[in-house]
Amino acid sequence: MPPVPSSPLAPLAALGPRLPSPLHEVEDERFARRGVRLLLKRDDLIHPELPGNKWRKLAPNLRAAADAGRRTLLTFGGAYSNHLRATAAAGRLLGFATVGVVRGEELADRPRNPSLARCAADGMRLLFVDRAEYRRKAEPAVVAALLERVGLDPGQVYVVPEGGSNALAARGCAELGRELRGAAGTVAVACGTGGTLAGLAAGLAPDPTAGPGPGTPGAGRTALGFPVLRGGFLDGEIRGLQRAAFAGPAGDWRLDERFHFGGFARVPPELDAFARDFEDRHGLAVERLYVAKMLYGVTTLAAEGAFPPGTAVAAVITGAPEPSTPEPSPQAPATPAPSMP
């Protein structure tokens, strides 16, 4: 990302993002015996504090905030939000003040978990709200009340939605798809708020001005999303993001809702065992809340014969394990996932 001399965010490029992120093929007999190649798209290596989709989604929003002269970021997330942590780190690195609105008023008087403690250490002001108010976080009146509560001038604040997912973020994530054009028939990614999948699908779509050439046919090039929350709400969210970012549907994408393991921050023993096995096989530290669920899902689909022989599947590694990752949960997932082969 080249610096813009007149922009207050020229230091963004100086942070040294590793773009395009590396793409590695790994040997995995669970895929090989189906005639399928497995590729790992290492977005976790883009930047140590703003990895993966967090860089791709935050960078355009940071530029927009700076261009508008707004030097305070207000955003939203749960107690284990990777997005809150990345926003706090961006504020520290680039000189923005940050405010994190945290779901769960009861958390205000509890000891900070490692994720929220890291946010606070990076200078983020944490504002805890009850779940009913949090559900209304997109309403202008609610945002105005939150700003008044912390004594902030709305004219100085740039609001970033939960997960960083908005039209700018989707356009930023389209570059991920462009980096993978022609490399794989299916690209798998974990989904929280849908912005990464919305952009990924658009970027995978062939450039209509490119003409024929290797990898340009659009047939079979699909973005496959694995929601990490239950509820079945992401389809509409992704469609809305694509309308806002690209003026309509963009690219070929679909969701597989089977692998949330009971909801966000749920890490039952079955999922943890799978992640440990994947780590042993490939020497990759597997983040549990997003990446493990995606890898479990894509491995199960391979066993089900969902990918045609002779094709490649790319799995986007959006982040590395963090100290905020909860211990494996003893309870079974609310919706049982298919058994691994």
Phi and psi in degrees as a GROMACS rama.xvg file:
@    title "Ramachandran Plot"
@    xaxis  label "Phi"
@    yaxis  label "Psi"
@TYPE xy
-68.3602  144.075  PRO-2
-70.1889  148.816  PRO-3
-102.93  114.598  VAL-4
-53.5243  -38.5426  PRO-5
-84.4561  -2.96961  SER-6
-89.6263  139.38  SER-7
-68.7499  -3.8013  PRO-8
-105.555  22.043  LEU-9
-54.0784  -32.441  ALA-10
-62.6757  -15.9936  PRO-11
-58.7286  -44.1219  LEU-12
-67.692  -31.5108  ALA-13
-68.9699  -13.553  ALA-14
-70.549  -11.9954  LEU-15
72.9008  49.4713  GLY-16
-63.0309  143.185  PRO-17
-92.559  93.7799  ARG-18
-132.202  137.705  LEU-19
-66.0444  153.607  PRO-20
-72.2163  154.865  SER-21
-64.6393  151.313  PRO-22
-127.027  118.706  LEU-23
-121.465  139.813  HIS-24
-92.1236  137.796  GLU-25
-122.666  149.962  VAL-26
-88.9307  120.835  GLU-27
-142.918  114.02  ASP-28
-63.5949  -22.1931  GLU-29
-65.4391  -27.5449  ARG-30
-93.623  -42.09  PHE-31
-60.3263  -37.8675  ALA-32
-70.0513  -11.1177  ARG-33
-100.992  5.25795  ARG-34
73.7372  25.7019  GLY-35
-115.405  138.171  VAL-36
-93.9328  139.725  ARG-37
-110.222  124.33  LEU-38
-114.703  143.152  LEU-39
-112.299  118.621  LEU-40
-92.0341  107.133  LYS-41
-86.8782  65.8296  ARG-42
-67.6076  -16.8201  ASP-43
-65.6003  -14.2861  ASP-44
-95.8527  3.76891  LEU-45
-61.4614  -47.8546  ILE-46
-156.977  139.655  HIS-47
-64.2711  -27.3984  PRO-48
-109.956  -16.485  GLU-49
-127.871  66.4733  LEU-50
-79.3415  156.83  PRO-51
54.814  -132.368  GLY-52
-66.6888  -16.6786  ASN-53
-67.5298  -42.4419  LYS-54
-62.8822  -49.8533  TRP-55
-62.3291  -33.3234  ARG-56
-86.8596  -37.2403  LYS-57
-77.7145  -37.9509  LEU-58
-53.9876  -49.4876  ALA-59
-66.6423  -30.9203  PRO-60
-71.6118  -35.9772  ASN-61
-64.6548  -40.5089  LEU-62
-63.426  -41.7717  ARG-63
-64.4747  -40.6074  ALA-64
-63.1889  -45.5379  ALA-65
-64.7884  -41.473  ALA-66
-64.2196  -29.1024  ASP-67
-86.3101  -1.42843  ALA-68
73.4234  24.3069  GLY-69
-106.336  116.888  ARG-70
-107.783  12.6343  ARG-71
-123.239  130.959  THR-72
-106.062  130.819  LEU-73
-118.86  128.637  LEU-74
-146.867  -177.685  THR-75
-134.421  150.895  PHE-76
179.127  169.859  GLY-77
-86.9097  -175.711  GLY-78
-64.764  -23.7826  ALA-79
-116.593  31.643  TYR-80
-73.0895  119.098  SER-81
-63.8306  -33.8974  ASN-82
-65.5911  -44.0851  HIS-83
-59.1113  -44.1152  LEU-84
-64.5273  -41.6245  ARG-85
-67.4349  -38.8704  ALA-86
-64.6079  -41.6197  THR-87
-61.8534  -42.3207  ALA-88
-64.4206  -41.2627  ALA-89
-62.3366  -39.8475  ALA-90
-61.2877  -44.2817  GLY-91
-63.4707  -43.1333  ARG-92
-71.8605  -30.2288  LEU-93
-116.721  1.22871  LEU-94
84.1568  23.6658  GLY-95
-93.4864  143.18  PHE-96
-77.3845  146.659  ALA-97
-133.644  142.253  THR-98
-128.185  127.401  VAL-99
-111.292  119.475  GLY-100
-89.1812  115.834  VAL-101
-105.697  130.94  VAL-102
-70.3259  121.721  ARG-103
117.06  88.5063  GLY-104
-59.9107  -30.7796  GLU-105
-66.8187  -15.9751  GLU-106
-76.2568  -15.2744  LEU-107
-59.9649  -36.1617  ALA-108
-99.223  7.58324  ASP-109
-98.8146  157.624  ARG-110
-57.9583  141.725  PRO-111
-70.0023  132.43  ARG-112
-71.4167  169.476  ASN-113
-57.9647  -33.0586  PRO-114
-67.9439  -49.9175  SER-115
-69.4766  -32.9419  LEU-116
-62.9793  -38.2365  ALA-117
-65.8509  -41.0535  ARG-118
-58.046  -48.365  CYS-119
-63.322  -40.2777  ALA-120
-63.6827  -29.4797  ALA-121
-85.1509  5.88833  ASP-122
96.9396  4.87676  GLY-123
-76.0255  132.221  MET-124
-84.6994  123.465  ARG-125
-98.4544  129.205  LEU-126
-122.033  113.989  LEU-127
-94.7282  130.818  PHE-128
-129.148  156.015  VAL-129
-72.2061  163.913  ASP-130
-66.4155  -32.4749  ARG-131
-65.0055  -45.1735  ALA-132
-66.4338  -38.3459  GLU-133
-61.6039  -38.2221  TYR-134
-62.7344  -20.9237  ARG-135
-100.973  19.6429  ARG-136
-62.6811  -20.4102  LYS-137
-85.4338  -7.88415  ALA-138
-77.3704  130.638  GLU-139
-56.0877  -37.7205  PRO-140
-65.1132  -36.2581  ALA-141
-68.4602  -43.4675  VAL-142
-62.1362  -42.6263  VAL-143
-61.117  -40.442  ALA-144
-66.2733  -37.8457  ALA-145
-64.934  -41.9123  LEU-146
-64.7881  -39.4462  LEU-147
-64.9269  -38.5062  GLU-148
-61.0153  -35.1721  ARG-149
-100.978  6.49809  VAL-150
70.4824  38.3785  GLY-151
-107.377  142.851  LEU-152
-79.1867  119.026  ASP-153
-55.0401  -28.6329  PRO-154
-71.0015  -11.8153  GLY-155
-106.731  1.66828  GLN-156
-114.467  134.331  VAL-157
-107.88  121.861  TYR-158
-94.247  123.657  VAL-159
-107.658  126.132  VAL-160
-66.8391  168.378  PRO-161
-53.3185  134.889  GLU-162
72.4634  -1.1455  GLY-163
74.7245  11.0268  GLY-164
-89.1804  108.859  SER-165
-147.355  -172.254  ASN-166
-61.4926  -40.8279  ALA-167
-62.073  -41.9027  LEU-168
-63.9959  -42.6288  ALA-169
-60.9617  -41.0828  ALA-170
-65.3872  -37.0708  ARG-171
-63.7253  -38.2072  GLY-172
-76.4037  -14.2156  CYS-173
-61.5682  -28.8981  ALA-174
-63.0257  -33.6797  GLU-175
-57.987  -45.3322  LEU-176
-63.4588  -40.6208  GLY-177
-64.5591  -34.7537  ARG-178
-65.7277  -23.0616  GLU-179
-104.438  1.77739  LEU-180
-57.5081  129.487  ARG-181
81.081  -6.65054  GLY-182
-89.7417  -28.533  ALA-183
-152.415  150.203  ALA-184
-76.8627  -32.9884  GLY-185
-130.133  136.434  THR-186
-120.437  120.795  VAL-187
-103.49  140.57  ALA-188
-148.849  145.548  VAL-189
-75.1051  148.122  ALA-190
-125.854  128.73  CYS-191
-107.944  -61.2267  GLY-192
-112.341  -6.28753  THR-193
96.9284  -8.45924  GLY-194
-65.6057  -37.7769  GLY-195
-66.2319  -45.4682  THR-196
-64.1694  -39.7765  LEU-197
-58.278  -44.7464  ALA-198
-75.6243  -40.4648  GLY-199
-55.646  -48.0975  LEU-200
-60.6398  -41.8095  ALA-201
-64.3303  -40.8309  ALA-202
-69.8951  -29.8348  GLY-203
-71.4591  -25.9606  LEU-204
-61.6061  142.033  ALA-205
-65.4701  147.162  PRO-206
-73.433  116.773  ASP-207
-64.1958  -16.601  PRO-208
-93.2726  -3.94875  THR-209
-79.2122  -24.9752  ALA-210
76.6129  176.579  GLY-211
-68.6137  152.142  PRO-212
170.476  176.541  GLY-213
-58.2729  126.617  PRO-214
80.1629  -1.43075  GLY-215
-78.7228  -26.4991  THR-216
-59.199  137.479  PRO-217
-81.933  -18.9532  GLY-218
-61.2792  131.327  ALA-219
83.2239  -1.96885  GLY-220
-97.2636  99.6101  ARG-221
-122.439  138.459  THR-222
-93.0735  124.119  ALA-223
-115.117  116.985  LEU-224
-103.633  139.072  GLY-225
-116.122  99.3745  PHE-226
-62.2832  137.798  PRO-227
-98.4253  -2.39447  VAL-228
-116.059  147.9  LEU-229
-88.1335  162.518  ARG-230
133.644  -20.4235  GLY-231
65.8005  27.9762  GLY-232
-96.7008  -10.5065  PHE-233
-72.2101  -28.9053  LEU-234
-54.4701  -50.0516  ASP-235
-66.5102  -36.9465  GLY-236
-62.6449  -43.6482  GLU-237
-66.8223  -41.6898  ILE-238
-61.2838  -40.7426  ARG-239
-65.0534  -40.9954  GLY-240
-63.3946  -40.4408  LEU-241
-67.7833  -36.6443  GLN-242
-61.7608  -43.2238  ARG-243
-69.0392  -38.0338  ALA-244
-86.909  -37.1542  ALA-245
-126.438  9.50098  PHE-246
67.0936  18.8052  ALA-247
155.751  -176.408  GLY-248
-57.4159  143.722  PRO-249
-142.921  118.284  ALA-250
77.7963  177.056  GLY-251
-105.827  121.698  ASP-252
-146.459  158.175  TRP-253
-153.731  164.419  ARG-254
-116.931  146.037  LEU-255
-119.976  111.034  ASP-256
-88.1612  8.30714  GLU-257
-85.2885  -7.83796  ARG-258
-120.131  32.2404  PHE-259
-83.4056  -12.7034  HIS-260
55.0469  37.1388  PHE-261
98.2207  -9.43227  GLY-262
131.02  177.957  GLY-263
-64.9715  143.223  PHE-264
66.6241  13.1071  ALA-265
-91.9575  121.488  ARG-266
-129.723  80.1774  VAL-267
-68.8403  161.941  PRO-268
-54.7387  -36.2728  PRO-269
-60.1489  -42.8544  GLU-270
-69.528  -42.0953  LEU-271
-62.609  -40.7055  ASP-272
-63.8067  -40.9422  ALA-273
-61.1598  -45.6172  PHE-274
-63.2825  -40.8579  ALA-275
-63.4427  -39.6563  ARG-276
-65.2036  -41.1762  ASP-277
-63.6001  -39.8317  PHE-278
-60.6489  -43.2255  GLU-279
-66.0099  -38.0856  ASP-280
-68.3859  -39.4706  ARG-281
-123.234  0.865536  HIS-282
64.3102  29.7612  GLY-283
-116.295  123.869  LEU-284
-71.2474  121.619  ALA-285
-100.97  119.131  VAL-286
-68.6223  133.471  GLU-287
-84.5651  -35.0012  ARG-288
-76.1639  -29.904  LEU-289
-119.282  -60.7182  TYR-290
-63.1144  -42.6947  VAL-291
-60.8645  -39.8303  ALA-292
-66.3842  -40.2001  LYS-293
-64.5778  -46.1125  MET-294
-64.9727  -38.8147  LEU-295
-60.8682  -45.3254  TYR-296
-63.3449  -45.7049  GLY-297
-70.1889  -31.5536  VAL-298
-70.1533  -39.0219  THR-299
-64.2926  -42.3863  THR-300
-62.5945  -38.0985  LEU-301
-60.7516  -43.2315  ALA-302
-64.2902  -30.1124  ALA-303
-79.7254  -4.90503  GLU-304
77.8404  26.1094  GLY-305
-73.8831  -19.4017  ALA-306
-109.434  128.737  PHE-307
-62.4901  141.783  PRO-308
-55.9505  143.487  PRO-309
90.0214  -1.43734  GLY-310
-101.257  167.695  THR-311
-116.062  141.893  ALA-312
-117.938  127.347  VAL-313
-104.962  128.109  ALA-314
-105.522  123.283  ALA-315
-85.0841  118.058  VAL-316
-91.19  100.486  ILE-317
-86.2305  -12.4467  THR-318
-170.68  164.089  GLY-319
-100.144  163.661  ALA-320
-58.9986  143.105  PRO-321
-120.999  159.288  GLU-322
-64.469  -13.0899  PRO-323
-80.8839  -9.03438  SER-324
-63.4678  124.732  THR-325
-67.5727  159.832  PRO-326
-66.8109  156.424  GLU-327
-53.1229  135.901  PRO-328
-85.8874  136.947  SER-329
-74.7062  -18.4278  PRO-330
-80.7284  151.918  GLN-331
-75.9258  154.567  ALA-332
-64.0558  150.234  PRO-333
-63.3415  -35.6731  ALA-334
-117.542  109.636  THR-335
-58.8068  135.166  PRO-336
-84.5175  156.356  ALA-337
-58.4934  145.798  PRO-338
-70.8408  143.73  SER-339
-73.4059  149.429  MET-340
